[in-house]
Amino acid sequence: MASFTLLFSRRIFEYDVYHLIQAFYPFSESEIWYDGDEKPQGEHDADFAVDYTDTAVRFSCVTGKGDTFGGTAEITDFSDRHRSKNEVKRLVYRVLSERTGRTLPWGDLTGIRPTKIAMKLAENGVPETKIRKTLKTAYLVSDEKIDLTLSVVKREREILSGCRTVSHSPDGKKGYSLYVDVPFCPSICLYCTFGSHRLDAFRDYVTPYFTALYREIRYVCRAMEKEHYVPDTVYIGGGTPTSVPPAQLDELLHVLSDCIDLASLKEFTVEAGRPDTVSREILDVLRKYPVTRISINPQTMVQKTLDVIGRAHTVEETRDAFRRAREAGFDNINMDMIVGLPGEGEAEVAKTLHDIAALSPDSLTVHSLALKRAARLNMFRDIYEPVSFENSEKIMRLTEETAASLGMTPYYLYRQKNMAGNFENTGYAVPGKACAYNVLIMEEQQTIMACGSGASTKFVFDGGERIERAENVKDLKNYIERTDEMLERKQHGIDCWLHQA
């Protein structure tokens, strides 16, 4: 694992530069320091340096031979933060691209929502040809990713037209979405960074957790109804909501049905992500309520990989769970897969795609593995060596072709830091089966009220130009004991949001 030092003459745009370096040198670690600071102990001269003057910026790096390589860009007005940041990023990208001989599919974009740029331009009436030019020249995005972005934006705009967003309401009512977190799983996957807890180890917390969760759900629903807000979508995630006993899941859904009119929702999703939790009893519970969409997520259909990453189920259990859900009457089933799992290359991904295609789900979400610090796969990457992404473009194209063969088109995408191959997560769906909640949360066009441990409420201000969050604590014990504090945070956020403070 490589390690770099990054020196800045001023405290500005540090993390934009840092994440671009990470994109060119994945799985590396960089230490940031500044002119005037004491040099980190044992460090030599900086590997990368960003030097600002009043009218320009210079980015330089030390080559393997000890020579300095770099470039300069003129910046006439640093007070224009957006424009000057883009100039710095283009300079850093150009230098790193020349040094490495590589280009990145998403150019110098480091944010997680690349579609937001194109979406905003489209909503302002900018023609497609000009949007393409902006993405190409201003952000150095590849033609293939520009095509993907515009395709997604088209689908997103269609989906949002049926939702109550900050700028549009089909029926004149005010809308929001509700997320509910069930933080229990049968086992914890090696790549997981969510606040999940093994059900067998935390079984004593289940009842008090749900008691606290019901309080929060009732509080939130009453507060939103009081202000005449109507939910568009409900999404129950985690964790694995279907890992809890059927009676517990039934109770949760009953509480929700008491709080809001579930039958009037545009969409009601329950993640049944682990195939080993999708029993007939669980499916019977879900069918009692107007659940419109579920996820059954294999991540891979290669048994050896499932064993390595800690998913305690078999490939055949995935097939069985999917067939049971179809037999139970579910006509909108999503399947997730991950590209970049340890030991997997083109052949393994092709097998997973072949097996998923044989089941014919209604949507397919393709994740590019992102190794975050909290994931055990990252902590023990000397043992679980990640694959080389030499063929990543070919692999990603294979996922796109498989989705197309199933009649699916891309409808949302997002990116994460430290994402393998500098690619993206893309959701594909057949017509009429796209997940509206995914689009609403990605494009930040509607307030998302989130309940449960680690849940993050997103208040959308100023027509989508500003986002404020109200975070719940992640620790189960703290969440249970500090429920009143969570409710106070919610109420404060609601008060500020309603008055646009």
N, C-alpha and C positions, 0 to 999 in steps of 0.2 A: 504494500500500500504506500503510495507516494505521499509526501508531505511537502507543503510549500509555505513560504512566507510572503505576505502581501503588504506593501508599504504605501501609505497615503500621505500626501502633503497637507490635505484638508479632510475634515470629516463630512464627506458628501458622496453619495452614491456607492458607499462601500459594499453593500450587500448585492447590488445589481452587478457589480464587477465580480464579486466573490462567486455568485451563482453562475456567471458565464464561464469562469475558470473551471468550476465544478462540472459544467456541461462538457467542456473539452477534455477534462481529466476526471472521468467518473471514478468514484470510490477513493478519491484523494482527500486529504485534509489540508486546510489552509489556515494559517494564523495571521490575523490582521494586526498591524501596529501602525503608528503615526510618527511623522517627523516631530522631533522634540521628546518623544518617549524613549525610555531606556530600551535598548535592543534586547529582545528575549534572550535569556541565558542560553549560551551555546549556539546561538544562531549566527550564520554568516550573513553577507549582504542579501537583501531581499531578492527572491526569485522573480517577483513581479512588483512593479512600482507605478503609481499613478501620481503624476506631478501636475498640479493646477497652477496657472498664472491667472492674471485678471482677464485675459482674452483667449486662453487656449488651454488644452490639456494634452499631456504626453503620457502614453502608456508604453512601458518597456518591460522586457523580460530577459533573463539570463539564459543563454543557450547551454547545451551540454558541454560545449567547449569553453565556457566562461565568457563568451562574447555577449554583448548587449544588442538586443534586437527590438525594434519598436516603431512607433509612429506618433504623429501629432495631428490634432484637429482643432481648428479655430472655433471658439465659442464667444460670441460677441456679447451675450447677455445671460449671465448665470441666474438672474432673477426669474427668468422664464424656466422654471424647474423642469417642466415636462419636455421642452425642446432640448435643453442642455443635457438632460439625462439620456435622451435618445442619441445625441451626438457622442456622448461618452461610450455608450454601449456599442454603437456602430464601430467606433475606433477600436475598442477592446476586441470585438469580434473579428475585425479585419486582421489585426495583428496575430491573434491566436490561430486564425484560419491559415494565414501564411506560414506561421511557425510549424503547425501540425500537418498541413496539407489536407485538412479536413473541412467540410462544411457541415452545418447542423440543419436538420430538416425544418426546425422552427426558427432558424436565423438567430437573431439576438433577443428574441422574446424569452423572458424568464418568469413571467407571471403564470398563474395556473389557469387563466381563462382567456385564451387567445381569441375566442369568438367575440368577446366583448367589443374589441376594436371594430371589427367588421359590422357587428350588430348596430353599434351606435351610428356608424356611417350610413348604413342602410336605412335606419329609422329617420335620418336627416335627409333622405332623398338622394344620397350620393349614388350615381350609377355604378353597376358592377365593374365596368372597365376601370373606373377610377379607384374603386376599392382594391382591385387586383394590383394596380400600380402602387398604391400606398403600402400594401403588405410586402410587395417585392422590393421597393426602393427604400422605404423608411425602416422596415424591420427585417429585410433580407430573408424572408420566408420562401421556402422552395415552392415551385409550381404545384407539386403534388399536394402539399399541405394547404396551399391557397384554395385548390379545388375542394379539399375536404372541408375547410372552414366555411366556404360559401354554401356548400351543400347543407352543412349543419345549420347555418344561420337561416336558410330558407325553411327548413323543417321546424326550427325553433319558433320562428315568427308565426307559422301556422298553428303550432301548439299554444303559444301564448295568446293568440287571438281568441281562444276559448276560455281563458282564465281571467280572473279579476286581478289585474296587475296595477302598479302604481300609475300607469298612464292610460289604462283601458279597462272597461268593465262591460261585458256583454249584456248584463241585466241591470246595470246601474247600482249594484250593491258593492260593498267594500269586502275584499277577500284577504285571507291569510292561509297558511298551511301549518299543519301540526305534525311535529316529529316526536315519537315516543321511543325511548331507549330501554331495551331489555339487555343488560350487560352480562349475560351468562352464556357460556358455550360448553360443549362436551369436552373440548380440549382447546389449547391455544396454539394457533398456527405459528410457525417460526417467523413469518414475515409480518405478523400482526402488530399494529401500533395503536389499535383501539383500546378503550378501557374495558376489555373483556375479562371475565373471571370464570375459572373452571367451576362448573356447577357442583361437582362432587366435593370440592374444597370449600365452597361458600354456600352450601345448602342451607345453613342456619340463617343466612342473610335474606333468603328469598322472600319469606313472608313479611318481615319488617320493611324490606325494600319496596315491595309492591304497595304496602300501606302508605309509605311516604310518596310513592309515585302517584297513587290515586289522589292524594291531597293536591299535588301539584297540577295534575290534569284538570281536576274540578275547578281549581282556582283560575287557571288560565282560560278555560272555556267560558266560565262566568264573566271574567274580565273582558274578554273579547266580545261576547254577546251583548254585554252592557253598552259597549261602544258601537254596536250594530255591525260588527264584522262577522262574515260568514266563511267557514272553512271551505276551500276548494279541494284540498287533498289531505289525506292522513297517511303517514308513512311510519310503520313500526319496524325499527331496525335494532342494531346492537353491535356486538353480541349476535346471538342467534335466538330470536324470540321463541322459536318452536322447540328449543331445548328444555324449556320449563314444562312441568306436568300439564296435561291437557286441561285439567280443572283450573289451574292458575291462568293459563292463556284465555280460557273462557271467561274468567272473572274480569280480566283486563278488558276484553272486548265488550263485555257487558257494561263496565264503567264508562267506556267511551260512548256506547250507544245511549246511555242515560244523559250524557253531557251534550252530544251533538246529534244531528240527524244524519246518520251514516248513509242512508239511502239517497240523500241528495248530493253526496260528494261527487266531484268529477272523477276522483280516483281514490282507491283505498288499497294500499300496498302493505303486505306483511312479508318480511324476509323469512324464508324457510331455507336459509343458505346452506345448512349442513344436511346432506341427503340422509344421514343416519338419524335425523330427528323427525323426518317426514313420515310419521306413522299414520295409519288409517284413522286412529282416534284424533290426532292433531288435525288432519284434513277435515274430519267431521265437525270439529269445533269451528274451523275457519268457514265452512259452508253454512253454518248457522247465521253468519253475519254477511253483509254485502261486501266482502273482500273481492276486489276486482282484479288484483294482480299479486302474484307471488314470485319469489326468486328461489330457484334450486341450483346451487352453485357448485359445480365440480372443481373449478379452478384448473384442473388437469384431468385427463382420462388415462394417465400413465400411472399404474399402481406403484411403481418404484418411487416416483416423485411424491405421491400422496404420503407414503410411509416416511420419507425424508422430512417433509415440511410439517408433519404432525397432525395431518387430517385423518382421524381415526375412522375412516370408512373406506369401502372398496369402490372400484369402478362400477361393479354390478349393482351396488346399492344406489348409486346415482341413477342408473337406468330404471331400477325398480321404483324409486321415489318419484321420478318424472312420470312414469306410466300410471302410478297410483293417483297422482294429481290430475292427470288427464281423465282417468276413469271417474274421479270425484266431480268432474265438471269444470275444472279451471281451464279457461280458454285464453288466458294471458299469462304465460310463464316465461320468466327471464332466466337465462343461464349466464353466469360469470366465468371467465377464464383469465388466467394470468400468463403473459408472455415474459420469459426471462427467469423462470424458476431454475434452481440449481440443477445442472446436469441436462437441461433440456435445450435442444436445438431445433432445426427445421423439421426433422423427422418426428420428434415428439409432439411438436405443435400441430403438425399435419394430422397425426393420429387423433389428438384431442378434437380438432375441428371436424374430422370425419365422423367421430362418434357422436358429437353434438348435433351435427347435421342430420344424422340418422334419426334423432329424436324429434327434430323439427320444432324447436322452441319458437316463441313469438317475438322474442328479442334476445340479443346477445351482447353482453358488455365485455369488451376486451381491455384488460388492464396491462399496462407495462409495469413490471415490478419496480417499485421505488423502495430503496433501502434506507429507512429512516433510523435514527440513532436508537430509538426505543425497541426496534425489532430484534428479536434474538438471532435472526438470520444475519443481521448486520454485526451483532456483537460477537458472533462465532463464525465470521466469514472465512477464517483460516481453515475451518472444517468444511463449511458449506460454500465452496468456491463458486462464485457466479460464472455463468457461461460467458464466452466471448460474444459480442454482438456484431461480429463481422457480417453476418447475413441478416441483420435486423430489418433492413428495408424490405428484403424479400419475405421475411416472416410476416411483417405487418401487412404487406400486400396480399399475402395468402389469407389472412383473417378477413380482409376487406372483400376478397373474391368469394370466400365461403359465405359471408353474410349476404352478398348480392345473389348468390345461387339460391338462397332461402327466401328471396324476395324482400330482403331488408335493405334499408338505406340508413346512413348515419343521421342521428337526430340530436346528439349532444356529445361534447367532449370536454375534457379538462386535463390539466397536467399537474405534476407534482415535482418537488425538488428531488434531486438525486434519482431521476427516473432513468432506467436503463435505456441506452441508445438514444436519449434525448427525444423520445417519442411522446405518446399521449395515451390516455384512456378514452375509448370511443364506445358510445352506445349505439347499437343498430337495432332497428325494429321494423316489422312489417307494418303496412298502413293501418292506422287506428290503434296500435298497441304500444306506442312510445310512452315513456313514463313522464308525465307532466311535472311531477315533483322534482325530478332530476333537472329539468330545464329551468324551473322556477328558482331552484337554489343556486344553479350555476350562473344564470344571467342576472341574479339578484334583482328580480322584478316584483317580488312580493315578500312581505315579512314572514319569516319562518319562526313560529313559536315552538321551542324544543323543551321537552320534559324528560327527566331522568338524570342519572349520574353521568357527568361528563358532557351533557348535552349543551349545545351552544345556540342560543336564540339570536337571530339576525334581524334587527330592525332596519327597514329600508326607509331612508330619509330623502328629502329633496328630489323626488322623482327618480330615485335610483342612483343619485350622485354621491350619496354618503351612506355608509353602513356602520351601525353600532351593534355591539354584541353584549349579551348578558350570559355569562358562563356559569354553569353549574359545576360543583366540585366533582372530581372523578372518583375519589375513594368512597367505597360503599358505606362504610361506617360513618364517615363525615356527612355524606349525603343524607343518610337516615336521621342523624342527630341534628343536622343544620337545615332541615327542610324550611323552617320559618325564614331563615336567611335567604334561601333560594327564592322564596315567594316575594320577599322584599325587593330583591334584585329585579325580578320580573316586573313588579309594580312600578318601580322607579323607571325602568326602561320603557314601559308602556306610557307612563305619564310624559316622559321626555319626547317620545315618538309622536304621541297624539298632538302635542303642542309644538312639534318640530323644534325642540330646544337645542 
